[in-house]
């Protein structure tokens, strides 16, 4: 039932305001959701700021709670690569690829609030027909630009 709601909402947004504008609206929703999620993880950890390890585990936990199969492919100083073998939206994602932007925005905002900056690239997505998702998070704002979206901590840019 939730999937039907999400699909219809996404399609209505795309049809009404266009794909680009729907993505902007999804960004706003992603920001609001990630703020609430961050508050919950901060409260649970009893901290004012999540460490890199904390935020990485929070992202995996969050995505698994909604039905994804998120895991770390690579964790290096300047980037983190997440994998996902199961889309929580199932086949709906193929009909509404803007749903993937929710992942980008939530991951990007959570990483940025923890690390100051994060550029999220949806290198591979199930929605685009790939067998799995590959989400690359670059932590160096001066690193090579692979076409992802940049996210900054609140109050910076």
Backbone as ProteinMPNN parsed JSONL, in Angstrom:
{"seq_chain_A": "XXXXXXXXXXXXXXXXXXXXXXXXXXXXXXXXXXXXXXXXXXXXXXXXXXXXXXXXXXXXXXXXXXXXXXXXXXXXXXXXXXXXXXXXXXXXXXXXXXXXXXXXXXXXXXXXXXXXXXXXXXXXXXXXXXXXXXXXXXXXXXXXXXXXXXXXXXXXX", "coords_chain_A": {"N_chain_A": [[0.816, -1.188, 0.0], [1.908, 1.263, 0.861], [3.824, 1.503, -1.102], [2.268, 1.963, -3.398], [1.241, 4.48, -2.781], [3.615, 6.008, -2.696], [4.565, 5.669, -5.321], [2.473, 6.866, -6.831], [2.539, 9.463, -5.806], [5.149, 10.26, -6.558], [4.977, 10.008, -9.38], [2.921, 11.855, -9.893], [4.113, 14.243, -9.043], [6.28, 14.371, -10.905], [4.832, 14.509, -13.318], [3.426, 16.872, -12.933], [5.21, 18.986, -12.21], [7.567, 18.39, -13.48], [10.534, 16.363, -14.05], [13.01, 17.335, -13.076], [12.265, 19.345, -11.232], [10.719, 17.773, -9.542], [12.714, 16.25, -8.429], [14.001, 18.212, -6.914], [12.018, 18.754, -5.029], [11.926, 16.233, -3.83], [14.418, 16.334, -2.686], [14.036, 18.234, -0.669], [12.237, 16.838, 0.942], [13.875, 14.67, 1.565], [15.864, 16.003, 3.029], [14.417, 16.928, 5.281], [13.574, 14.478, 6.355], [16.075, 13.257, 6.808], [17.125, 14.991, 8.731], [15.421, 14.481, 10.912], [15.986, 11.758, 11.266], [18.724, 11.862, 11.83], [18.671, 13.198, 14.302], [17.448, 11.223, 15.878], [19.415, 9.157, 15.793], [21.577, 10.519, 16.934], [20.57, 11.026, 19.494], [20.216, 8.39, 20.411], [22.875, 7.577, 20.439], [23.881, 9.302, 22.259], [25.297, 11.613, 21.649], [26.609, 14.721, 20.241], [27.424, 14.893, 17.679], [27.773, 12.639, 15.016], [30.285, 10.207, 14.588], [32.449, 9.235, 11.858], [32.366, 6.429, 11.587], [30.056, 5.925, 13.084], [28.064, 7.277, 11.554], [28.208, 5.907, 9.15], [27.381, 3.337, 9.937], [24.841, 4.046, 10.829], [23.586, 4.778, 8.438], [23.574, 2.316, 7.075], [22.012, 0.803, 8.876], [19.596, 2.29, 8.851], [18.817, 2.069, 6.113], [18.529, -0.707, 5.927], [16.43, -1.096, 7.682], [14.284, -0.124, 6.226], [13.996, -1.986, 4.297], [16.028, -2.395, 2.453], [19.128, -3.884, 1.316], [21.67, -2.918, 2.302], [25.212, -2.408, 2.345], [28.762, -2.107, 3.029], [31.002, -1.59, 0.446], [33.508, -0.522, 0.01], [35.704, 1.321, 2.084], [37.429, 4.021, 2.376], [39.846, 6.617, 3.128], [39.086, 8.97, 1.729], [36.657, 8.34, 0.57], [33.562, 6.495, 0.574], [32.055, 3.552, -0.399], [28.957, 2.294, -0.924], [26.957, -0.619, -1.22], [23.964, -2.13, -2.504], [21.676, -4.667, -2.51], [18.966, -4.987, -2.667], [16.119, -3.258, -3.487], [14.096, -1.113, -1.603], [11.746, -0.25, -2.661], [11.073, -2.008, -4.581], [9.861, -3.063, -7.738], [8.721, -0.629, -8.234], [10.629, 1.361, -8.218], [11.753, 1.266, -10.745], [9.761, 2.379, -12.242], [9.666, 4.887, -11.148], [12.243, 6.532, -11.067], [13.111, 8.774, -9.654], [12.824, 8.196, -7.026], [15.203, 7.146, -6.192], [16.635, 9.378, -5.646], [15.903, 10.031, -3.095], [17.449, 8.322, -1.576], [20.0, 9.306, -2.246], [19.821, 11.925, -1.198], [19.254, 11.502, 1.55], [21.508, 9.974, 2.378], [23.537, 11.754, 1.611], [22.98, 14.108, 3.149], [23.154, 13.109, 5.792], [25.832, 12.229, 5.869], [27.151, 14.666, 5.307], [26.439, 16.265, 7.535], [27.806, 14.911, 9.483], [30.471, 14.721, 8.556], [31.044, 17.112, 7.351], [31.098, 17.446, 4.591], [29.933, 15.829, 1.64], [29.845, 14.101, -1.402], [27.542, 12.556, -3.348], [27.215, 9.923, -5.522], [25.144, 8.143, -7.584], [26.131, 5.566, -8.81], [25.436, 3.074, -9.874], [22.194, 1.748, -10.217], [19.382, -0.134, -9.187], [16.986, 0.729, -10.158], [17.65, 1.773, -12.651], [18.108, -0.484, -14.023], [20.345, -1.938, -13.293], [21.926, -4.742, -11.651], [22.355, -4.386, -8.983], [22.684, -1.744, -6.538], [25.139, 0.817, -6.478], [26.584, 3.072, -4.549], [28.46, 5.861, -4.412], [30.298, 7.745, -2.182], [31.987, 10.584, -1.974], [34.304, 12.209, 0.061], [35.989, 14.319, -0.076], [35.949, 17.579, -0.994], [37.545, 18.674, -2.957], [38.252, 16.612, -4.531], [38.189, 14.43, -7.466], [35.477, 15.141, -9.628], [32.771, 13.208, -10.069], [30.324, 13.559, -11.102], [28.352, 13.499, -9.185], [26.032, 14.589, -6.591], [26.623, 17.332, -4.474], [26.795, 17.758, -0.974], [26.558, 19.74, 1.929], [27.425, 20.459, 5.33], [25.06, 21.859, 7.632], [24.875, 25.371, 7.502], [27.231, 25.711, 6.082], [28.897, 26.102, 2.89]], "CA_chain_A": [[0.0, 0.0, 0.0], [2.805, 2.414, 0.899], [4.449, 1.59, -2.422], [1.319, 2.605, -4.312], [1.214, 5.894, -2.429], [4.879, 6.618, -3.109], [4.598, 5.701, -6.793], [1.538, 7.879, -7.325], [3.062, 10.775, -5.433], [6.292, 10.553, -7.417], [4.493, 10.225, -10.755], [2.167, 13.106, -9.924], [5.106, 15.327, -9.005], [6.982, 14.43, -12.192], [3.899, 14.956, -14.355], [2.961, 18.222, -12.644], [6.264, 20.011, -12.185], [8.715, 17.934, -14.256], [11.457, 15.477, -13.347], [14.019, 18.128, -12.35], [11.626, 19.976, -10.087], [10.341, 16.689, -8.624], [13.939, 15.908, -7.714], [14.217, 19.263, -5.913], [11.05, 18.508, -3.957], [12.396, 15.041, -3.123], [15.552, 16.785, -1.879], [13.486, 18.869, 0.53], [11.706, 15.764, 1.78], [15.047, 13.943, 2.054], [16.503, 16.832, 4.048], [13.587, 16.895, 6.481], [13.637, 13.12, 6.904], [17.42, 12.996, 7.327], [17.257, 15.754, 9.978], [14.742, 13.714, 11.962], [16.737, 10.519, 11.467], [19.976, 12.211, 12.495], [18.341, 13.479, 15.705], [17.215, 9.939, 16.548], [20.69, 8.451, 15.969], [22.369, 11.284, 17.905], [19.993, 10.773, 20.811], [20.528, 7.004, 20.785], [24.314, 7.485, 20.705], [24.218, 10.241, 23.32], [26.35, 12.473, 21.113], [26.21, 15.921, 19.505], [27.82, 14.692, 16.287], [28.115, 11.253, 14.738], [31.599, 9.96, 13.985], [32.349, 8.616, 10.528], [31.912, 5.047, 11.773], [28.664, 5.989, 13.53], [27.162, 7.674, 10.472], [28.199, 4.802, 8.184], [26.513, 2.297, 10.485], [23.476, 4.58, 10.858], [23.051, 4.683, 7.07], [23.291, 0.903, 6.809], [20.882, 0.439, 9.721], [18.406, 2.95, 8.322], [18.416, 1.483, 4.837], [18.068, -2.07, 6.171], [15.124, -1.014, 8.349], [13.212, 0.124, 5.253], [13.894, -3.1, 3.368], [17.18, -2.507, 1.554], [20.214, -4.763, 1.756], [22.829, -2.03, 2.211], [26.463, -2.878, 2.934], [29.928, -1.336, 2.591], [31.886, -2.226, -0.535], [34.846, 0.032, 0.216], [35.746, 2.431, 3.028], [38.758, 4.618, 2.314], [39.908, 7.928, 3.774], [38.409, 10.022, 0.975], [35.369, 7.932, 0.022], [32.879, 5.294, 1.041], [31.186, 3.006, -1.44], [27.92, 1.41, -0.41], [26.244, -1.471, -2.161], [22.612, -2.49, -2.099], [21.191, -5.773, -3.344], [17.504, -5.057, -2.678], [15.485, -1.944, -3.434], [12.908, -1.166, -0.743], [10.566, 0.084, -3.459], [10.845, -3.082, -5.543], [9.735, -2.658, -9.136], [8.279, 0.77, -8.305], [11.787, 2.215, -8.501], [11.944, 1.31, -12.197], [8.745, 3.296, -12.746], [9.883, 6.204, -10.541], [13.66, 6.615, -10.7], [13.392, 9.867, -8.719], [12.873, 7.63, -5.681], [16.621, 6.964, -5.868], [17.143, 10.637, -5.112], [15.703, 9.999, -1.646], [18.661, 7.697, -1.031], [21.107, 10.262, -2.39], [19.647, 13.044, -0.277], [19.395, 11.07, 2.938], [22.912, 9.637, 2.602], [24.325, 12.98, 1.492], [22.765, 14.995, 4.298], [23.694, 12.482, 6.999], [27.299, 12.285, 5.767], [27.594, 16.062, 5.397], [26.321, 16.737, 8.916], [28.824, 14.23, 10.273], [31.829, 14.904, 8.034], [31.191, 18.453, 6.802], [30.873, 17.444, 3.145], [29.828, 14.548, 0.963], [29.3, 14.121, -2.769], [26.933, 11.246, -3.555], [26.991, 9.523, -6.907], [24.41, 6.892, -7.755], [26.882, 4.999, -9.934], [24.589, 2.01, -10.416], [20.945, 1.628, -9.465], [18.427, -1.154, -9.608], [15.956, 1.445, -10.917], [18.117, 1.944, -14.032], [18.294, -1.803, -14.621], [21.529, -2.636, -12.794], [21.594, -5.853, -10.75], [22.455, -3.879, -7.614], [23.035, -0.33, -6.462], [26.489, 1.178, -6.037], [26.493, 4.477, -4.164], [29.802, 6.348, -4.1], [30.283, 8.962, -1.377], [33.302, 11.221, -1.904], [34.375, 13.066, 1.236], [36.915, 15.413, -0.365], [35.322, 18.498, -1.949], [38.499, 18.977, -4.023], [38.512, 15.38, -5.269], [37.607, 14.387, -8.812], [34.015, 15.219, -9.686], [32.236, 12.1, -10.856], [28.956, 13.876, -11.5], [27.404, 13.339, -8.093], [25.473, 15.771, -5.941], [27.379, 17.737, -3.292], [26.042, 18.095, 0.225], [27.374, 20.42, 2.922], [26.828, 20.547, 6.66], [24.259, 23.063, 7.838], [25.645, 26.58, 7.751], [28.431, 25.801, 5.234], [28.675, 25.899, 1.447]], "C_chain_A": [[0.867, 1.263, 0.0], [3.471, 2.619, -0.459], [3.547, 2.272, -3.442], [1.254, 4.106, -4.055], [2.464, 6.597, -2.951], [4.954, 6.73, -4.629], [3.699, 6.796, -7.334], [1.993, 9.286, -6.983], [4.21, 11.178, -6.354], [5.848, 10.844, -8.854], [3.734, 11.54, -10.881], [3.109, 14.305, -9.903], [5.799, 15.477, -10.349], [6.076, 14.964, -13.285], [3.494, 16.415, -14.171], [4.053, 19.269, -12.792], [7.495, 19.631, -13.003], [9.682, 17.141, -13.386], [12.458, 16.273, -12.511], [13.428, 18.752, -11.089], [11.171, 18.936, -9.066], [11.555, 16.264, -7.805], [14.244, 16.926, -6.618], [13.265, 19.054, -4.731], [11.442, 17.275, -3.146], [13.585, 15.396, -2.242], [15.05, 17.401, -0.575], [12.916, 17.827, 1.488], [12.868, 14.978, 2.394], [15.761, 14.691, 3.16], [15.724, 16.771, 5.36], [13.662, 15.521, 7.153], [15.012, 12.856, 7.512], [17.684, 13.784, 8.602], [16.62, 14.991, 11.143], [15.514, 12.437, 12.293], [18.03, 10.801, 12.222], [19.729, 12.476, 13.981], [18.136, 12.186, 16.484], [18.525, 9.197, 16.795], [21.592, 9.189, 16.955], [21.88, 11.018, 19.322], [20.347, 9.365, 21.294], [22.005, 6.84, 21.151], [24.741, 8.384, 21.856], [25.324, 11.195, 22.913], [25.753, 13.708, 20.453], [26.506, 15.797, 18.019], [28.207, 13.228, 16.116], [29.513, 11.171, 14.135], [31.383, 9.344, 12.603], [31.83, 7.181, 10.644], [30.445, 5.015, 12.195], [27.717, 6.293, 12.376], [27.088, 6.578, 9.404], [27.266, 3.692, 8.665], [25.054, 2.761, 10.559], [22.829, 4.47, 9.477], [22.684, 3.241, 6.748], [22.065, 0.455, 7.594], [19.579, 1.012, 9.173], [17.914, 2.272, 7.055], [17.923, 0.047, 5.017], [16.696, -2.066, 6.833], [13.987, -0.784, 7.36], [13.172, -0.936, 4.157], [15.012, -3.218, 2.359], [18.145, -3.539, 2.108], [21.519, -4.001, 1.556], [24.031, -2.652, 2.901], [27.6, -2.01, 2.401], [30.741, -2.18, 1.612], [33.324, -1.803, -0.261], [34.751, 1.21, 1.181], [37.186, 2.93, 3.08], [38.696, 6.011, 2.934], [39.052, 8.973, 3.062], [37.074, 9.601, 0.357], [34.869, 6.649, 0.674], [32.008, 4.828, -0.123], [30.244, 2.01, -0.777], [27.377, 0.569, -1.549], [24.859, -1.743, -1.613], [22.097, -3.546, -3.065], [19.671, -5.83, -3.447], [16.921, -3.653, -2.522], [14.235, -2.026, -2.559], [11.612, -0.866, -1.504], [10.242, -0.988, -4.495], [10.792, -2.548, -6.966], [9.257, -1.221, -9.296], [9.429, 1.697, -8.669], [12.029, 2.33, -10.005], [10.937, 2.247, -12.854], [9.001, 4.729, -12.288], [11.336, 6.356, -10.119], [14.0, 7.783, -9.775], [13.387, 9.381, -7.275], [14.317, 7.411, -5.237], [17.213, 8.242, -5.286], [16.908, 10.725, -3.605], [16.924, 9.382, -0.974], [19.818, 8.666, -1.098], [20.995, 11.367, -1.343], [19.816, 12.632, 1.178], [20.853, 10.741, 3.26], [23.759, 10.911, 2.595], [24.194, 13.896, 2.689], [23.342, 14.406, 5.583], [25.221, 12.542, 7.005], [27.787, 13.715, 5.964], [27.514, 16.578, 6.832], [27.385, 16.114, 9.807], [30.24, 14.626, 9.865], [32.079, 16.286, 7.439], [30.861, 18.539, 5.325], [30.718, 16.002, 2.683], [29.246, 14.746, -0.419], [28.832, 12.699, -3.072], [26.677, 11.027, -5.037], [26.273, 8.184, -6.918], [24.988, 6.213, -8.998], [26.107, 3.894, -10.641], [23.328, 1.961, -9.571], [20.08, 0.52, -10.056], [17.356, -0.51, -10.481], [16.342, 1.646, -12.372], [18.429, 0.61, -14.704], [19.561, -2.526, -14.188], [21.091, -3.738, -11.828], [21.582, -5.424, -9.293], [22.762, -2.386, -7.681], [24.481, -0.203, -5.988], [26.468, 2.679, -5.813], [27.87, 4.919, -3.688], [29.671, 7.667, -3.359], [31.718, 9.478, -1.294], [33.277, 12.233, -0.771], [35.275, 14.275, 1.03], [36.289, 16.351, -1.395], [36.24, 18.869, -3.113], [38.848, 17.748, -4.85], [37.868, 15.429, -6.642], [36.083, 14.358, -8.763], [33.506, 14.137, -10.622], [30.771, 12.308, -11.211], [27.931, 13.725, -10.41], [26.88, 14.664, -7.582], [26.255, 16.061, -4.67], [26.439, 18.162, -2.177], [27.011, 18.702, 1.24], [26.655, 20.42, 4.255], [26.043, 21.846, 6.768], [25.15, 24.243, 8.14], [26.937, 26.682, 6.977], [28.022, 25.64, 3.785], [29.816, 26.431, 0.662]], "O_chain_A": [[0.611, 2.206, -0.748], [3.66, 3.748, -0.91], [4.015, 3.067, -4.256], [1.216, 4.904, -4.991], [2.375, 7.656, -3.572], [5.359, 7.764, -5.16], [4.11, 7.57, -8.198], [1.845, 10.202, -7.792], [4.242, 12.297, -6.867], [6.296, 11.815, -9.464], [3.89, 12.257, -11.87], [2.924, 15.264, -10.652], [5.899, 16.585, -10.877], [6.502, 15.786, -14.097], [3.246, 17.116, -15.151], [3.85, 20.309, -13.419], [8.38, 20.463, -13.2], [9.658, 17.231, -12.158], [12.723, 15.921, -11.362], [14.025, 18.69, -10.014], [11.23, 19.182, -7.861], [11.431, 15.953, -6.621], [14.689, 16.561, -5.53], [13.669, 19.165, -3.574], [11.308, 17.265, -1.922], [13.749, 14.822, -1.165], [15.583, 17.117, 0.498], [13.095, 17.927, 2.702], [12.855, 14.66, 3.583], [16.217, 14.082, 4.128], [16.31, 16.583, 6.426], [13.797, 15.423, 8.373], [15.111, 12.298, 8.605], [18.398, 13.298, 9.479], [17.207, 14.873, 12.218], [15.672, 12.083, 13.461], [18.391, 10.067, 13.143], [20.502, 12.023, 14.826], [18.595, 12.063, 17.62], [18.734, 8.662, 17.884], [22.301, 8.551, 17.733], [22.678, 10.811, 20.236], [20.732, 9.177, 22.448], [22.351, 6.072, 22.049], [25.849, 8.242, 22.374], [26.185, 11.546, 23.721], [24.562, 13.752, 20.144], [25.918, 16.502, 17.198], [28.884, 12.651, 16.966], [29.876, 11.974, 13.275], [30.264, 8.982, 12.239], [30.954, 6.772, 9.882], [29.678, 4.177, 11.72], [26.683, 5.641, 12.233], [26.028, 6.348, 8.821], [26.461, 3.17, 7.894], [24.138, 1.961, 10.372], [21.657, 4.109, 9.364], [21.609, 2.974, 6.21], [21.177, -0.197, 7.044], [18.581, 0.301, 9.049], [16.735, 1.939, 6.937], [16.993, -0.373, 4.329], [15.882, -2.95, 6.568], [12.854, -1.195, 7.611], [12.41, -0.812, 3.198], [14.947, -4.076, 1.478], [17.992, -4.007, 3.236], [22.362, -4.388, 0.746], [23.893, -3.337, 3.914], [27.422, -1.267, 1.435], [31.115, -3.316, 1.901], [34.242, -2.623, -0.294], [33.817, 2.007, 1.099], [38.043, 2.34, 3.738], [37.614, 6.519, 3.229], [38.371, 9.768, 3.71], [36.423, 10.407, -0.308], [35.626, 5.853, 1.232], [31.311, 5.627, -0.748], [30.666, 1.031, -0.161], [27.346, 1.003, -2.7], [24.61, -1.606, -0.416], [22.083, -3.344, -4.279], [19.133, -6.624, -4.219], [17.199, -2.956, -1.546], [13.403, -2.913, -2.753], [10.519, -1.192, -1.038], [9.244, -0.882, -5.208], [11.584, -1.686, -7.347], [9.375, -0.651, -10.38], [9.23, 2.702, -9.351], [12.462, 3.377, -10.485], [11.219, 2.839, -13.895], [8.6, 5.679, -12.961], [11.635, 6.313, -8.926], [15.071, 7.787, -9.168], [13.89, 10.072, -6.39], [14.622, 7.481, -4.046], [18.179, 8.195, -4.524], [17.643, 11.426, -2.909], [17.378, 9.858, 0.066], [20.545, 8.835, -0.119], [21.977, 11.698, -0.679], [20.456, 13.342, 1.953], [21.377, 11.172, 4.287], [24.596, 11.113, 3.475], [25.194, 14.408, 3.192], [23.952, 15.124, 6.375], [25.831, 12.868, 8.024], [28.738, 13.948, 6.711], [28.43, 17.257, 7.295], [27.816, 16.73, 10.782], [31.104, 14.84, 10.716], [33.209, 16.599, 7.062], [30.398, 19.575, 4.848], [31.297, 15.081, 3.259], [28.267, 15.473, -0.591], [29.624, 11.757, -3.055], [26.021, 11.825, -5.707], [26.744, 7.211, -6.33], [24.414, 6.278, -10.085], [26.127, 3.799, -11.868], [23.385, 2.114, -8.351], [20.065, 0.287, -11.265], [16.871, -1.125, -11.431], [15.473, 1.687, -13.242], [18.952, 0.575, -15.818], [19.829, -3.626, -14.67], [20.004, -3.667, -11.255], [20.891, -6.018, -8.466], [23.059, -1.843, -8.746], [24.97, -1.014, -5.201], [26.351, 3.461, -6.757], [28.385, 4.418, -2.689], [29.021, 8.596, -3.837], [32.561, 8.882, -0.624], [32.339, 13.022, -0.656], [35.316, 15.165, 1.88], [36.115, 15.965, -2.551], [35.762, 19.332, -4.149], [39.656, 17.833, -5.775], [37.102, 16.342, -6.951], [35.485, 13.643, -7.959], [33.781, 14.156, -11.822], [30.066, 11.366, -11.573], [26.734, 13.814, -10.684], [27.244, 15.727, -8.084], [26.523, 15.156, -3.879], [25.431, 18.831, -2.405], [28.141, 18.235, 1.39], [25.426, 20.385, 4.309], [26.336, 22.816, 6.069], [26.079, 24.138, 8.942], [27.689, 27.636, 7.174], [26.951, 25.117, 3.48], [29.812, 26.352, -0.566]]}, "name": "protein", "num_of_chains": 1, "seq": "XXXXXXXXXXXXXXXXXXXXXXXXXXXXXXXXXXXXXXXXXXXXXXXXXXXXXXXXXXXXXXXXXXXXXXXXXXXXXXXXXXXXXXXXXXXXXXXXXXXXXXXXXXXXXXXXXXXXXXXXXXXXXXXXXXXXXXXXXXXXXXXXXXXXXXXXXXXXX"}
